[in-house]
Amino acid sequence: MKNIPSGENKEELSKGCDEFYIPEGKFKINFNLVKGQGLSSTVYEATIKRALLLALPRKSFDHNSISEDYVVAAKLLNHLQQDQISQSDFYGEINAARKLGKHDKICTLLGWSAHLEAPCLLFELMEMDLYNYLLRLREPLSQSGSENGSTITLSVTESEHYSVPDFDEKQQKIFLQILWQASQGLDYIASKNIVHR
């Protein structure tokens, strides 16, 4: 996994990737706790020794915790995707995360490794992603759960109808805060000349 693709930026890419490398065996993935799943990868809850993270140059987190372990997210490529992804794509994702650095509205890359030869990226663990939060708001009309039964029906297509709760003032503020924070993260990504896909 540590073979670096050839090209103009070979040395810079190698340095950036090696700086983030965490040897296999220094973290433990809990395959029973799936945090998210996409077309090309699955995210699991994992633990890593806090002392190892403290040595990393890019982290600022709770140094006062008494636990030796730090809970993180481990993003593993799905088995079928491992053969299809090129090392340059994998290292490109590491390099993009390195270029982004730390931002309050972006999940920080802590390091990378290989788990049983599968590429593995280790990130900060978030409580919930935006997609799942929005799914919770989009419950079926019959389960709207609003106190007065008032909902707004949103039709994406003729066959798709979703119930959007009639937000009270507090909920509207929370929703606008989420939109604002997401736009801040995307603006920061764009300022680094990186395209979010």
N, C-alpha and C positions, 0 to 999 in steps of 0.2 A: 504494500500500500504506500510505501514511502518513495516510490519512483515518481520523479517530478517530470512533467511533460517538457519536451524540448521547445525552444522558441526564444524570442527576444527577452522576455521577462523571467527566464528560468531562475536566475539567481534571486531576484526579488521575491518571486512566488515561493521558492524553496525556503527562504529565510522566514517569510511570513507564516507559512504552513508549519514549519518546524517549531516556531515560537509557540504555537497553539497545540502541539502534539502532547497527548497524554497516553502513556504506555497502557496497553491492555492489561487488565488485572488491577488497575488502580481505581476502578469504578465497578459498580455492580448494577446490572439492569434487572428490574422486576418485570418480567414478561407477562405477569398477571394484571398489571396496571397500565392499560392502554390509555394514553392521554389524548391521542388524536391519530387520524389515519387519512392519508391522501392517496392519490394514484400511484405515486412513486415511492412513498416512504410511510413508516409508522413511527409514532412517538410514544415512548414508554417512560415511566418514572424510573429514575436511577438514583444511586447515591455515590458520592465521591468524598474522599477524605478532605475535610475542611482545611487542613494544613497544606494540602496540595494546591487548593484554590488560593489560599493566602499568598502563595509564592508567585502566582500569576500576576503579571504587571498591569492588567487591565481591569481588575475587579475592585469594586467598593461595595461591600455588603456588610451585614451584621457581624461584626467581629466579636461581639459579646456573648454569642450563643454558647451554651455549655456542651452542645452535642459535637461529637467528633466528625459526624457525617453531615454532609450538605446535600439536600435533595435537589436534583436537577432533572432536565428532560433529555432523553437520549433518542436522537432521530436516526433510525436505521433504514437503509434502503430495503424496499420489499424484494424478496428473493428473485423474482422475475426481472426486476429492474437492474440488478447488480451487473449483469452481463451487458446491458445496454448503455449504462452510463460510462462516460469516459472519465479517466482520471483528471483530465483537464477541467471537466465540468465540476467534479468534486472539489478540486483545489481552487477552482474559480469561485465557488460558494464560500470557501474558507477565506479567500482573499477579499471578497466583497464584505464579509463580516468584519474582517480585520480593518478594512478601510472605513467602515462605519464607526467602529469603536463603540463607546458607551453612550446611549441616549435613553432618557427616561421613558420614552414611548416606544422603544424598540427592544425586543427580546435579544439579550446579549449572548453571543457565542462565547462559551467558556473554553472550549477546546475540541479537539477531534482525535479519533482513534480508529481502531478496527476491532470489531467484535466477531470472532471466528471468521476473520478475513472479510467481513462485510463492513463497508464504510460506515462510520458512526460519528455524528456531530453531537456535542454536548452543549445544551443551552440552559439559561435560567429557566426555572419552572414557573409558569404562569398559572394562576387559579383557573382561568377559563379563557378560551380564545373568543374573539369577537363574533365569529360565525355561530358558535354554540349559544352565545348570549342572545344573538338576534333570533336564532331558532326558538328560543324560549318565549320570545315576544310574539312569535308567529304561530300560536297554537290554533287548532281547528276552532271554528265558530262554536261548536257544541261545548268546548272546554274553555271558553274565554275567561271564565273566573272573575270577571269584573263584577264589582258589588252591585251595580245597578243594571248590569247586563248590556251596557252601552259599549258598542265596538264599532270600529270603522272597517268595512270590508274592502280589501285590496285585491283587485283582479290583475294578475300578471298576464294570463291568457284566458280564453273562454273556459278552459277546463280547470284552471288553477285559481282557487279563491282562498285567501288567508285572512285571518282575523287579526287586526292590529288593535290593541287596547286603546281606548280613549284615554290618553295620558292625562293625569292631573298635573298641576304645575310643577310639583317636585319631580315627577317622572320625566316631564319634558326637559327639565334642567339636566337631569342625569343623561338622558339621550343626547342632548346637545353637547354635553361634556365629552361623551364618547366620540361623537363625530369630530369635535374639535381636536381631541387628543390623537385620533387616527390621522387627521389631516396634518397635524404637527409632525408625526412620525414619517408620513409620506413626503412632506416638504423637506425634511432633513435628508431622507434617502435621495431625493432628487437633487439636493444641493451638493451631494457627493458624486453626482453623475452616474448614479446606479438606477436601473429600471427595476421596479418591483414587479415580479410576475407570479 
